[in-house]
Amino acid sequence: MLNRIGIVLFMLLVPLSLCGCVSMGPSGVKAAKENGNTLHVYGPGGPLGPIEELAEKFSKETGIHVEVTAGPESKWIEDAKQDADLIYGGSEYMLRNMMLNHPGLIDEQSQTELFPRAAGILVRKGNPKNIQSLEDLTKNRIKILDVNGAGQLGLWEDLAGRKGLIPGISRNIDQSVTSSAEAIEIWKKNDKYDAWITYESWHYRLADVTDLVELPDEEKLYRGTPISIAANSDQRKAAKQFIAFLKTEASHEVFQKWGWK
């Protein structure tokens, strides 16, 4: 009788043990989240597309839940001070500004560059004003929307300055805002704006309301996408593991799909 019970238990336990050898699926990720095995990642909305997609893949492969919070810094900075494990930037200067404004928040020695992205010109669907170049942005009756911050500070000026177009483009800037989130809301609500000099990557998030005018290779300007470990993170090993995952060639292909170089 005992031998029979032992055999039955063995037959039940073997499949369960084999299941434990398989990569964790959604239920495994859920369990990891409930057990507090979560990486908290914060940053601006620009790189959210690839970061969020890769966070999901990383979670499925490792069982380490990654929670990404993105948008204007003012929306998440206080939460980040409490539980951030990783913080990424929309450009190198953007993350360094955060280091200056919030001393002790970021482990500066851990800063890692992911992949660069190029600036381009977003225009209305169908490009009704036939904008093909930076020079076209200096023409009469062209209205430009400008983000004066959020990784784009001085972006248009750097591009225009190399071609002597600063006065003409400046004259046609109809409105400046401080974040991409504000610009997106205005772009969607008011079709009087013809163009927005920003990162090419934003087109892939706004493909339903924009066309992309790519600049010639010799005119392109690139900015980085840095990520750092939070100084007070208690999950440094997992954070380093996620950064290494983001740096793989497979992850690079995901970034390229979202408009990175």
C-alpha positions as CSV (number, residue, x, y, z in Angstrom):
1,M,0.0,0.0,0.0
2,L,2.8,2.4,1.0
3,N,4.7,1.6,-2.2
4,R,1.6,2.4,-4.3
5,I,1.2,5.8,-2.6
6,G,4.9,6.6,-3.2
7,I,4.6,5.8,-6.8
8,V,1.5,8.0,-7.2
9,L,3.2,10.9,-5.4
10,F,6.3,10.4,-7.6
11,M,4.1,10.5,-10.8
12,L,2.5,13.8,-9.6
13,L,5.6,15.6,-8.5
14,V,7.8,14.8,-11.6
15,P,5.7,16.9,-14.0
16,L,5.6,19.8,-11.5
17,S,9.3,19.8,-11.2
18,L,9.7,19.7,-14.9
19,C,7.4,22.7,-15.2
20,G,9.7,24.6,-12.9
21,C,12.5,24.3,-15.4
22,V,10.6,26.2,-18.1
23,S,11.0,30.0,-18.5
24,M,8.5,31.9,-16.4
25,G,5.3,32.9,-18.2
26,P,2.8,35.5,-17.3
27,S,1.8,33.7,-14.1
28,G,5.5,33.5,-13.1
29,V,5.9,37.2,-13.7
30,K,2.8,37.9,-11.7
31,A,4.1,35.9,-8.8
32,A,7.5,37.7,-9.0
33,K,5.6,41.0,-8.8
34,E,3.6,40.0,-5.8
35,N,6.7,38.8,-4.0
36,G,8.3,42.3,-4.5
37,N,10.8,41.1,-7.1
38,T,10.2,44.3,-9.2
39,L,12.5,46.7,-10.9
40,H,11.2,50.2,-10.9
41,V,12.3,52.2,-14.0
42,Y,11.6,55.9,-14.6
43,G,12.2,58.2,-17.5
44,P,10.7,60.5,-20.1
45,G,8.1,59.5,-22.6
46,G,10.4,59.6,-25.7
47,P,12.2,56.3,-25.2
48,L,9.1,54.6,-23.7
49,G,8.3,52.5,-26.7
50,P,11.4,50.4,-26.9
51,I,12.1,50.4,-23.1
52,E,8.6,49.1,-22.4
53,E,8.7,46.5,-25.1
54,L,12.0,45.2,-23.9
55,A,11.0,45.3,-20.2
56,E,8.2,42.9,-21.0
57,K,10.6,40.6,-22.9
58,F,13.1,40.7,-20.0
59,S,10.3,39.9,-17.5
60,K,9.2,36.9,-19.5
61,E,12.7,35.6,-19.9
62,T,14.0,36.1,-16.3
63,G,10.9,36.3,-14.1
64,I,12.0,39.7,-12.9
65,H,9.1,42.1,-13.2
66,V,10.0,45.5,-14.6
67,E,7.6,48.4,-14.1
68,V,8.2,51.4,-16.4
69,T,6.9,54.8,-15.5
70,A,7.3,57.4,-18.1
71,G,6.3,61.0,-18.9
72,P,7.3,64.5,-17.8
73,E,9.7,64.4,-14.9
74,S,7.4,66.3,-12.6
75,K,4.9,63.5,-12.8
76,W,7.2,60.8,-11.3
77,I,10.2,62.4,-9.7
78,E,8.8,62.1,-6.1
79,D,8.0,58.4,-6.6
80,A,11.4,57.8,-8.1
81,K,13.1,59.2,-5.0
82,Q,11.3,56.5,-3.0
83,D,11.7,53.4,-5.1
84,A,13.6,53.9,-8.3
85,D,16.1,51.2,-9.4
86,L,16.9,52.6,-12.8
87,I,16.4,56.0,-14.5
88,Y,16.9,56.7,-18.2
89,G,17.1,59.9,-20.1
90,G,15.9,61.3,-23.5
91,S,19.4,62.6,-24.1
92,E,22.7,62.8,-22.2
93,Y,22.2,66.4,-21.1
94,M,18.7,65.5,-19.8
95,L,20.0,62.8,-17.4
96,R,22.9,65.0,-16.3
97,N,20.5,67.8,-15.5
98,M,18.6,65.4,-13.3
99,M,21.9,64.6,-11.5
100,L,22.4,68.3,-10.9
101,N,18.8,69.0,-9.8
102,H,18.5,65.9,-7.6
103,P,21.9,65.2,-6.0
104,G,22.2,61.7,-4.6
105,L,19.3,60.2,-6.7
106,I,21.5,58.6,-9.4
107,D,24.7,56.6,-9.2
108,E,26.7,58.6,-11.7
109,Q,29.3,55.9,-12.1
110,S,26.7,53.5,-13.5
111,Q,25.6,55.7,-16.4
112,T,25.5,53.6,-19.6
113,E,24.7,54.8,-23.1
114,L,22.2,52.7,-25.0
115,F,21.7,53.9,-28.6
116,P,21.5,57.3,-30.4
117,R,18.6,58.7,-32.3
118,A,18.4,61.3,-35.0
119,A,16.5,64.5,-35.3
120,G,14.0,65.0,-38.1
121,I,10.9,67.0,-39.0
122,L,7.4,65.8,-38.2
123,V,4.7,67.2,-40.5
124,R,1.0,66.7,-41.0
125,K,-0.2,63.5,-42.7
126,G,0.2,63.8,-46.4
127,N,2.7,66.7,-45.9
128,P,0.2,69.3,-47.3
129,K,2.8,72.1,-47.1
130,N,5.3,70.0,-49.0
131,I,8.1,70.5,-46.4
132,Q,11.2,68.6,-47.6
133,S,14.0,70.4,-45.8
134,L,15.1,72.7,-43.0
135,E,15.1,75.5,-45.6
136,D,11.4,75.0,-46.2
137,L,10.7,75.8,-42.5
138,T,11.8,79.4,-43.2
139,K,9.1,80.0,-45.8
140,N,6.2,82.3,-45.2
141,R,3.0,81.0,-43.5
142,I,4.8,77.9,-42.0
143,K,4.0,77.5,-38.3
144,I,6.4,75.5,-36.2
145,L,5.7,73.8,-32.8
146,D,8.8,73.8,-30.6
147,V,9.7,71.7,-27.5
148,N,12.2,73.8,-25.5
149,G,13.2,71.0,-23.1
150,A,12.6,67.3,-22.7
151,G,15.9,66.3,-24.4
152,Q,15.2,68.7,-27.3
153,L,16.6,71.8,-25.8
154,G,18.5,73.7,-28.6
155,L,17.9,70.9,-31.0
156,W,16.4,73.0,-33.8
157,E,19.1,75.7,-33.2
158,D,21.9,73.2,-33.6
159,L,20.5,72.0,-36.9
160,A,19.6,75.5,-38.2
161,G,22.9,77.1,-37.1
162,R,25.0,74.9,-39.4
163,K,23.1,76.2,-42.4
164,G,22.6,79.8,-41.3
165,L,18.8,79.3,-40.9
166,I,18.4,80.4,-37.2
167,P,16.6,83.7,-38.0
168,G,14.2,82.2,-40.5
169,I,13.2,79.2,-38.3
170,S,13.0,81.3,-35.2
171,R,10.6,83.7,-36.9
172,N,8.3,80.8,-37.7
173,I,8.2,79.2,-34.3
174,D,4.6,79.8,-33.3
175,Q,4.6,78.2,-29.9
176,S,7.2,76.7,-27.5
177,V,6.4,74.2,-24.7
178,T,8.6,72.4,-22.2
179,S,7.6,68.8,-22.8
180,S,6.8,66.4,-25.6
181,A,3.6,65.5,-23.8
182,E,2.4,69.1,-24.2
183,A,3.5,69.2,-27.8
184,I,1.6,66.0,-28.6
185,E,-1.6,67.3,-27.1
186,I,-1.4,70.6,-29.0
187,W,-0.5,68.9,-32.2
188,K,-3.5,66.6,-32.0
189,K,-5.9,69.4,-31.0
190,N,-4.8,72.2,-33.3
191,D,-3.9,71.5,-37.0
192,K,-2.6,75.0,-37.6
193,Y,0.9,73.7,-36.8
194,D,2.8,72.5,-39.9
195,A,6.0,71.1,-38.4
196,W,7.8,70.0,-35.3
197,I,11.6,69.6,-35.3
198,T,12.1,66.6,-32.9
199,Y,13.5,63.1,-32.9
200,E,12.6,60.8,-35.7
201,S,11.5,58.3,-33.1
202,W,8.4,60.3,-32.2
203,H,6.9,59.6,-35.6
204,Y,6.7,55.9,-34.7
205,R,4.6,56.8,-31.7
206,L,2.5,59.3,-33.7
207,A,2.3,57.5,-37.1
208,D,-1.5,58.2,-37.2
209,V,-1.1,62.0,-37.1
210,T,2.4,62.6,-38.6
211,D,4.6,62.0,-41.5
212,L,8.4,62.0,-41.1
213,V,10.8,64.2,-43.2
214,E,14.2,62.7,-42.7
215,L,17.2,65.0,-43.0
216,P,20.1,64.0,-45.3
217,D,22.8,62.0,-43.5
218,E,25.3,64.9,-43.6
219,E,22.7,67.2,-41.8
220,K,21.5,64.7,-39.2
221,L,22.1,65.4,-35.6
222,Y,22.1,62.6,-33.0
223,R,21.6,62.6,-29.2
224,G,22.1,59.7,-26.8
225,T,19.8,57.6,-24.7
226,P,21.5,57.0,-21.3
227,I,20.4,54.9,-18.4
228,S,21.7,54.7,-14.8
229,I,21.1,52.8,-11.6
230,A,19.5,54.7,-8.8
231,A,21.8,55.4,-6.0
232,N,19.5,53.8,-3.4
233,S,18.4,50.8,-5.4
234,D,18.5,47.5,-3.4
235,Q,18.3,45.5,-6.6
236,R,21.6,46.5,-8.2
237,K,22.3,43.0,-9.6
238,A,18.9,42.8,-11.4
239,A,19.4,46.4,-12.5
240,K,22.7,45.6,-14.1
241,Q,21.2,42.5,-15.7
242,F,18.5,44.6,-17.3
243,I,21.0,47.1,-18.6
244,A,23.1,44.3,-20.1
245,F,19.8,43.0,-21.7
246,L,19.1,46.4,-23.2
247,K,22.6,46.5,-24.8
248,T,22.2,43.2,-26.7
249,E,22.0,43.2,-30.5
250,A,18.4,41.8,-30.3
251,S,17.5,44.8,-28.1
252,H,19.2,47.1,-30.5
253,E,16.9,45.8,-33.3
254,V,13.9,46.7,-31.1
255,F,15.3,50.2,-30.7
256,Q,15.8,50.5,-34.4
257,K,12.2,49.5,-35.0
258,W,11.2,52.5,-32.9
259,G,13.4,54.9,-34.8
260,W,16.8,54.7,-33.2
261,K,20.0,54.4,-35.2
